[in-house]
Amino acid sequence: MPRLPPLRIAALEDLADQLRFAPRRTLRRQIDRIEKLAAEIDPASNYPEDWVVFRVTGFRAERDNPAVIVGAALLADLSALAEHLSSAARLGPDDVEAGALNVTDLCDRWKITRRTLERYRRAGLVARRIRLDPRRVQLVFSHRAVENFEQRQRPRLDAAAKFRRITPQERHAIIEEAREMHRVAGWSLHAAARRLARRHGRAVETMRQLLLRHDRAALAAGQPPIFDARPALDVQQRRAVLAAHLKGIPIDRIARRHARTRASIHRIINERRAELLRRALAPVGADSDPADARRAPRPDALLEPMAVRSTLGAPPILDLYAFVEAAGAAQPPDAEAETARALAFRALCADARSRTASLSRSNPSASELDRIETSLRWATLLKRELVRGESRLILRSIEDWTARPILSLAPELAARLITAGFDAVAAAVDRFDPSSPGRLAAPASLALSRMLASTPGLRDEIESGLRGAARRRTSARPAIEDWTLRLSPWQTWLDMPPLVRLGMDRLPAPRRAPIAARFGHHTWGGPPLTIAELRAEFGITSQQWHALYMQAVALGRRDAADR
């Protein structure tokens, strides 16, 4: 028997678990409610989870802090919820109303493939799961569910019905046309794909993949390919392409270095960015899921408070004595600002994870990558403020555990313990759930206690440090390691590069502002901006932004050489 589809929204998963033992009549009534609800959901709107539960069950539960579910995510889970309830009700063929269609019948009606039908189910087409016998199940679609979907998605269904696959004859003609384009005009694979796409009314990527498959098959059969038989760039070369791009090296130079077209280099850069995002976001919330992807991604209301949009990203205090003085005089963080920042941090991470999961594997969208990366830059700035707010707690925890003032320790040991304290609080932020009662200080205190107790040989090091501290005191100012550079795994390629930071200071103020805004630098005074938002704010195009970025890199390189 096929497994039930997973439910990605926590509220619906909990609801399905609670309703497992409800009477069959109640479950059937709730499946009817799900079908009706699916016809009313706007993918671009947000819906409180208690409202969704009420629409399914008819029972309104009072919740202090209900999560907000984005419409698109809700539509994607409604059919899965109906399947879970159908399975719990053990629906059979006799429970199906007249006029219901199975998968084959509905594909024939709409002239689509089963894969397309599966995409429609994630767009709000609700299916019921019936048992044909103890080992076989079947999906069926009620007449009302089909008609509701047809009314809402008529243009999409009409376009799908007109779609036709490339026939073998058409494929042969395309291959021959591409061969002639390359032989006569020397066109590259991408240029030929663009021309063929216009000529045959297909997507450029469809043509490109068709030509690539042909050439790979030709090489495997020992025949000459149409286009240059250059091997694909290996992992090291792909890393080098992105590294060169982040250093501000022009795309033309990178393309010449690797004997690729500009379009190929852009595609490799975007694929590498998507790969890094998937890898970086995979461990986020592995233990307690601080950015639970099952919750609604990025409800905009959580990003509106002033604490979320201003006073972000101030430089850390890394001088030991200055830090001890500032932390000792610091007040506990404001509860309202802490909650707002923690909720926004979770929402931005959830948004980034959800969007990353939807990225194309072969040709990820540059604008979508930009939006994801901007969300993560913003999330890091919020996490920095949450961690910084616990500076006083870090200082007191170390002094309580060592039973002495921190400045009585060897300076190197004191600086190392403070750095480890910031790391422990950063991990606590990942586990902190602001929707539950309590403040960040609780998990942060626990994380600090565990860090201090698990550091091997710390007691002996403290004692030996005390005996030799007086002899080792010098006029040098001991420094704390910059903890802001390792708060999140994506910082290695999303933070402002050091050369850009140096070069930005040498630019005039009007040209410095877009760079500060792009990375959310503290001189900007607001959250980081996407390329599209830079255009709206400063009137600069994507090309002008990259030219400005490369100018900052060049100035930074010159400044570094002068030092």
C-alpha positions in Angstrom: 0.0 0.0 0.0 1.5 3.4 -0.9 2.5 5.6 2.0 0.5 8.7 2.9 2.0 11.9 1.7 3.7 14.0 4.4 2.1 17.1 5.8 4.5 20.0 5.9 2.4 22.4 7.9 2.7 21.7 11.6 -0.9 22.7 12.4 -2.3 20.3 9.8 0.0 17.5 10.9 -1.3 18.0 14.5 -4.9 18.1 13.3 -4.6 14.9 11.3 -3.1 13.2 14.3 -5.9 14.4 16.6 -8.6 13.3 14.1 -7.4 9.7 13.6 -10.0 8.2 15.9 -12.9 10.4 14.9 -16.1 8.7 13.7 -16.3 7.9 10.0 -19.3 10.3 9.5 -17.3 13.1 11.1 -14.3 12.5 8.9 -16.3 12.4 5.7 -17.9 15.7 6.7 -14.5 17.2 7.3 -13.2 16.0 3.9 -16.1 17.8 2.3 -15.1 20.9 4.3 -11.5 20.6 3.0 -12.8 20.5 -0.6 -14.8 23.6 0.0 -11.9 25.4 1.7 -9.5 24.7 -1.2 -11.8 26.6 -3.6 -11.6 29.7 -1.4 -7.9 29.9 -0.6 -5.8 32.7 -2.3 -2.2 31.5 -2.7 -0.9 35.0 -2.1 -2.8 35.6 1.2 -2.0 34.5 4.7 -4.4 32.6 7.0 -4.2 32.1 10.8 -3.9 28.4 11.7 -6.8 28.6 14.2 -9.1 29.8 11.3 -7.9 26.9 9.1 -8.7 24.4 11.9 -12.1 26.0 12.4 -12.9 25.7 8.6 -12.0 22.0 8.7 -13.5 20.9 12.0 -16.2 23.6 12.7 -14.6 24.0 16.1 -12.9 27.3 17.0 -10.0 26.9 19.4 -8.7 30.0 21.1 -4.9 30.4 20.7 -2.7 33.2 22.1 -0.2 33.2 19.3 -1.6 31.3 16.2 0.9 30.7 13.4 0.1 32.3 10.1 0.0 30.0 7.0 0.7 31.3 3.6 -2.0 30.4 1.1 0.3 28.6 -1.4 1.6 26.3 1.4 -1.9 25.6 2.6 -3.1 24.6 -0.8 -0.2 22.3 -1.2 -1.1 20.4 2.0 -4.9 20.3 1.8 -5.1 17.3 -0.5 -2.6 15.4 1.7 -4.8 16.2 4.7 -7.8 14.8 2.9 -5.9 11.6 2.2 -4.9 11.3 5.8 -8.5 11.7 6.9 -9.7 9.3 4.1 -7.3 6.7 5.4 -8.4 7.2 9.0 -12.1 6.8 7.9 -11.1 3.7 5.8 -13.1 4.9 2.8 -14.1 2.3 0.2 -15.6 2.4 -3.2 -19.1 2.5 -1.7 -18.2 5.8 -0.1 -17.5 7.5 -3.4 -20.3 9.6 -4.9 -21.5 9.2 -8.4 -19.5 11.2 -11.0 -16.1 10.9 -9.1 -13.1 10.4 -11.3 -10.0 8.3 -10.7 -6.5 9.5 -11.8 -6.7 7.9 -15.3 -10.2 9.4 -16.0 -9.1 12.9 -14.9 -5.9 12.8 -16.9 -8.0 11.9 -20.0 -10.5 14.6 -19.3 -7.9 17.4 -19.0 -5.4 15.8 -21.5 -2.5 15.9 -19.1 0.1 13.5 -17.6 0.0 12.0 -14.2 3.0 14.1 -13.2 1.1 17.3 -14.2 -1.9 16.0 -12.1 0.4 15.6 -9.1 1.4 19.3 -9.5 -2.3 20.2 -9.6 -2.8 18.4 -6.3 -0.2 20.7 -4.7 -2.1 23.6 -6.2 -5.4 22.8 -4.4 -6.9 19.9 -6.2 -8.2 17.7 -3.4 -8.2 13.9 -3.7 -9.8 11.2 -1.6 -8.0 7.9 -0.8 -10.2 4.8 -1.0 -9.3 1.2 -0.3 -10.0 -1.3 -3.1 -8.7 -4.2 -1.0 -6.4 -4.6 2.0 -3.3 -4.1 -0.2 -4.5 -1.6 -2.9 -5.7 2.0 -2.6 -6.8 4.5 -5.3 -7.2 8.2 -5.5 -10.5 9.6 -6.6 -11.7 13.2 -7.2 -15.2 14.2 -6.4 -17.3 16.0 -9.0 -17.3 19.2 -6.9 -13.5 19.2 -6.4 -13.0 18.8 -10.1 -15.4 21.6 -11.0 -14.0 24.0 -8.4 -10.5 23.5 -9.7 -11.6 24.0 -13.3 -13.3 27.3 -12.4 -10.2 28.6 -10.7 -7.5 27.2 -13.0 -9.2 27.3 -16.5 -6.3 29.2 -18.3 -3.8 26.8 -16.8 -5.8 23.7 -17.8 -6.3 25.1 -21.3 -2.6 25.7 -21.7 -1.8 22.2 -20.5 -4.3 20.7 -22.9 -2.6 22.4 -25.8 0.8 21.3 -24.8 2.3 18.6 -26.9 5.5 16.6 -26.5 8.3 16.8 -29.0 7.8 14.0 -31.5 10.8 11.9 -32.8 10.4 13.6 -36.1 10.5 17.1 -34.6 13.5 16.1 -32.4 15.4 15.0 -35.5 14.6 18.2 -37.3 15.8 20.3 -34.3 19.0 18.4 -34.1 19.7 18.9 -37.8 18.9 22.6 -37.6 21.3 23.0 -34.6 24.0 21.1 -36.6 23.6 23.5 -39.5 23.7 26.5 -37.2 27.0 25.4 -35.7 28.6 24.3 -39.0 27.7 27.5 -40.9 27.6 30.2 -38.3 29.7 28.7 -35.5 26.9 29.3 -33.0 27.3 28.0 -29.4 24.9 25.6 -27.9 23.2 28.4 -25.9 22.8 30.6 -29.0 21.4 27.8 -31.0 19.0 26.9 -28.2 17.7 30.5 -28.1 17.1 30.6 -31.8 15.4 27.1 -31.9 13.2 28.0 -28.9 11.8 31.0 -30.8 11.4 29.0 -34.0 9.6 26.1 -32.4 7.7 27.8 -29.7 9.5 26.1 -26.9 11.4 27.2 -23.8 15.2 27.9 -24.2 16.0 25.4 -21.4 14.0 22.7 -23.2 16.0 23.2 -26.4 19.3 23.4 -24.4 18.6 20.1 -22.6 17.6 18.4 -25.8 20.9 19.4 -27.5 22.9 18.4 -24.4 21.3 15.0 -24.3 22.0 14.4 -28.0 25.7 15.4 -27.6 26.1 13.2 -24.5 24.5 10.2 -26.3 26.7 10.9 -29.3 29.9 10.9 -27.2 28.8 7.7 -25.4 28.3 6.0 -28.8 31.7 7.2 -30.0 30.3 9.7 -32.5 31.2 13.4 -32.8 28.9 15.8 -31.0 27.4 18.8 -32.6 29.0 21.3 -30.3 32.5 21.4 -28.8 33.1 18.3 -26.7 34.4 20.2 -23.7 34.2 18.3 -20.4 31.9 19.7 -17.8 33.6 21.8 -15.1 34.5 19.7 -12.1 33.6 20.6 -8.5 36.9 22.5 -7.9 36.4 24.5 -11.1 32.8 25.4 -10.3 33.9 26.6 -6.9 36.6 28.7 -8.5 34.0 30.3 -10.8 31.9 31.4 -7.9 34.9 32.5 -5.9 36.1 34.6 -8.8 32.7 36.2 -9.2 32.5 37.1 -5.5 35.9 38.7 -5.7 34.6 41.0 -8.4 36.3 39.5 -11.4 34.4 40.4 -14.6 32.3 37.6 -16.1 34.1 38.0 -19.4 37.5 37.2 -17.8 36.0 34.1 -15.9 34.4 32.9 -19.2 37.8 33.2 -21.1 39.6 31.5 -18.3 37.3 28.4 -18.4 36.6 28.6 -22.2 32.9 29.0 -21.6 30.3 31.5 -22.8 29.0 34.3 -20.5 25.6 32.5 -20.3 27.3 29.3 -19.2 29.3 31.1 -16.5 26.1 32.8 -15.2 24.4 29.4 -15.1 27.3 27.8 -13.3 27.4 30.6 -10.7 23.6 30.3 -10.1 23.8 26.5 -9.8 26.7 26.8 -7.3 24.8 29.4 -5.3 21.7 27.1 -5.2 24.0 24.1 -4.2 25.5 26.1 -1.3 22.0 27.2 -0.1 20.7 23.7 0.0 23.8 22.5 1.9 23.7 25.5 4.4 20.0 25.3 5.1 19.9 21.5 5.5 21.3 21.6 9.1 19.4 24.6 10.2 17.0 23.4 12.9 18.2 19.8 12.7 17.7 19.5 16.5 14.7 21.7 17.3 14.0 23.3 13.9 14.2 27.0 14.6 13.1 27.8 11.1 10.5 25.1 10.8 9.7 24.8 7.1 6.3 23.4 7.9 5.2 26.8 9.2 4.2 29.6 7.0 7.1 31.2 5.2 7.7 34.9 5.9 4.5 36.4 7.0 5.2 40.1 6.3 3.6 41.3 9.5 6.5 39.7 11.4 9.0 41.9 9.5 7.4 45.2 10.2 8.4 46.1 13.8 11.1 48.7 14.1 13.3 46.3 16.2 13.4 44.1 13.1 14.1 46.8 10.6 16.5 49.2 12.3 19.6 49.4 14.6 21.0 46.2 13.1 24.6 45.1 12.5 26.6 47.4 14.7 30.2 46.4 14.9 31.0 44.1 17.9 33.2 45.1 20.8 36.3 42.9 20.5 38.7 44.6 22.9 38.5 42.5 26.1 38.5 45.4 28.6 36.1 47.5 26.6 33.7 44.5 26.4 33.8 43.8 30.1 33.0 47.4 30.8 30.2 47.6 28.3 28.7 44.2 29.2 28.8 45.0 32.9 26.8 48.1 32.4 24.4 46.6 29.9 20.7 46.3 30.7 18.7 43.1 29.9 17.3 43.1 26.4 13.9 44.5 25.8 11.4 41.6 25.9 9.2 43.0 23.0 12.2 43.6 20.8 13.7 40.2 21.5 10.5 38.4 20.6 10.0 40.5 17.4 13.5 39.7 16.3 13.3 36.0 17.1 10.0 35.6 15.3 11.4 37.5 12.3 14.5 35.3 12.3 12.5 32.2 12.2 10.2 33.5 9.5 13.1 34.6 7.3 14.9 31.2 7.7 11.6 29.4 6.9 11.1 31.5 3.8 14.6 30.8 2.6 14.3 27.1 3.2 10.9 26.9 1.4 12.2 28.9 -1.6 15.4 26.9 -1.8 13.5 23.7 -1.9 11.5 25.0 -4.9 14.6 26.1 -6.9 15.2 24.4 -10.3 18.1 22.0 -10.2 19.2 22.7 -13.8 18.6 26.5 -14.1 17.8 28.3 -10.8 16.4 31.7 -11.1 18.9 34.5 -10.4 16.2 36.8 -8.9 14.9 34.0 -6.7 18.4 33.2 -5.5 18.9 36.9 -4.7 15.7 37.0 -2.6 16.7 33.9 -0.7 20.2 35.2 0.0 18.9 38.6 1.0 16.5 36.9 3.5 19.5 35.0 5.0 21.6 38.2 5.3 18.7 39.8 7.2 18.3 36.7 9.4 22.0 36.8 10.3 21.7 40.5 11.3 18.8 39.6 13.6 20.6 36.7 15.1 23.6 39.0 15.7 21.4 41.4 17.8 19.8 38.5 19.7 23.2 37.1 20.6 24.7 40.6 21.4 21.7 41.2 23.8 23.0 38.4 26.0 26.5 39.9 26.5 25.8 40.7 30.2 24.6 37.1 30.7 27.8 35.7 29.1 30.0 37.8 31.4 28.0 36.9 34.5 27.9 33.2 33.6 31.7 33.0 33.2 32.3 34.9 36.5 29.8 32.8 38.4 31.3 29.6 37.1 34.9 30.6 37.8 33.9 32.3 41.1 36.1 35.3 40.3 36.1 38.5 38.2 36.9 37.7 34.6 39.8 40.2 34.4 41.6 38.2 37.1 42.0 35.4 34.5 44.8 35.2 32.0 43.7 37.7 29.2 44.0 35.0 26.5 41.8 32.6 28.5 39.2 35.3 29.3 39.0 36.3 25.6 38.6 32.6 24.6 35.8 32.0 27.1 33.9 35.0 26.0 34.2 33.9 22.3 33.0 30.4 23.3 30.1 32.1 25.2 29.0 33.9 22.1 29.1 30.6 20.2 27.0 28.9 22.9 24.4 31.7 22.8 24.3 31.6 19.0 23.4 27.9 19.2 20.7 28.7 21.8 19.1 31.2 19.4 18.7 28.4 16.9 16.8 26.4 19.5 14.8 29.3 21.0 11.0 29.3 20.2 9.6 32.8 20.8 6.1 31.6 20.4 6.4 29.6 23.7 6.5 31.3 27.1 9.9 32.3 28.3 12.9 34.5 27.3 16.0 33.7 25.3 18.0 34.0 28.5 16.7 30.6 29.7 18.2 28.4 26.8 21.2 30.7 26.6 22.0 30.2 30.3 21.7 26.4 29.9 23.9 26.5 26.8 26.6 28.6 28.7 26.6 26.2 31.6 27.0 23.2 29.4 29.8 25.0 27.5 31.7 25.8 30.6 31.2 22.4 32.2 32.2 20.5 29.1 35.4 22.5 28.3 38.2 19.9 29.0 40.8 21.0 31.6 39.2 24.4 32.2 39.6 24.3 36.0 43.3 23.5 35.7 43.8 26.1 33.1 42.1 28.7 35.3 44.3 27.9 38.3 47.5 27.9 36.2 46.4 31.1 34.5 45.8 32.8 37.9 49.3 31.9 39.1 51.0 33.3 36.0 48.6 36.1 35.1 50.6 38.8 37.0 53.8 37.8 35.2 52.2 37.7 31.7 50.4 41.1 31.9 51.6 43.4 29.1 50.5 46.7 27.6 48.9 44.8 24.7 45.2 44.9 24.5 43.9 41.3 24.3 41.2 40.8 21.6 38.1 38.7 21.5 37.7 36.7 18.3 35.1 38.2 16.0 32.1 36.1 16.8 29.8 37.8 14.3 31.6 36.1 11.4 30.4 32.6 12.3 26.8 32.9 13.4 25.4 31.2 10.3 26.8 28.7 7.8 25.9 30.9 4.8 28.0 33.9 6.0 31.1 32.6 4.2 29.7 33.7 0.8 26.9 36.1 1.7 28.6 38.5 4.1 30.3 41.7 2.8 33.7 40.6 1.6 36.7 42.3 3.4 37.9 43.9 0.2 34.5 45.4 -0.4 34.4 46.7 3.2 37.8 48.4 2.7 36.8 49.8 -0.7 33.4 51.1 0.4 35.1 53.4 2.9 37.0 55.1 0.0 33.9 55.6 -2.2 32.0 58.9 -2.0 28.8 58.8 0.1 26.3 58.5 -2.8 28.1 55.5 -4.2 28.7 54.0 -0.8 25.0 53.9 0.1 24.0 51.1 -2.3 26.7 48.8 -1.1 25.8 49.4 2.5 22.1 48.8 1.7 22.9 45.6 -0.3 24.6 43.9 2.7 22.6 45.6 5.5 25.7 47.4 6.8 25.0 49.3 10.0 25.6 52.7 8.2 22.5 51.9 6.0 20.2 51.8 9.0 17.8 49.2 7.6 17.5 45.6 6.4 19.6 44.4 3.3 18.0 44.9 -0.1 17.7 42.7 -3.2 18.9 43.9 -6.6 15.3 44.8 -7.5 14.9 46.8 -4.3 18.2 48.6 -5.0 16.8 49.6 -8.3 13.7 51.0 -6.7 15.7 52.8 -3.9 18.7 54.1 -5.8 17.7 53.9 -9.4 20.6 51.7 -10.4 20.4 48.7 -12.7 21.8 45.3 -12.1 24.8 46.1 -14.4 25.4 49.3 -12.5 25.4 47.5 -9.2 27.9 45.0 -10.4 30.2 47.8 -11.7 29.9 49.6 -8.4 30.7 46.3 -6.6 33.8 45.7 -8.7 35.0 49.3 -8.1 34.7 48.7 -4.4 36.7 45.5 -4.7 39.4 47.3 -6.7 39.7 50.1 -4.2 39.8 47.6 -1.4 42.6 45.7 -3.1 44.5 48.9 -3.5 44.0 49.8 0.1 45.1 46.4 1.3 48.3 46.7 -0.8 49.0 50.1 0.7 48.8 48.7 4.2 
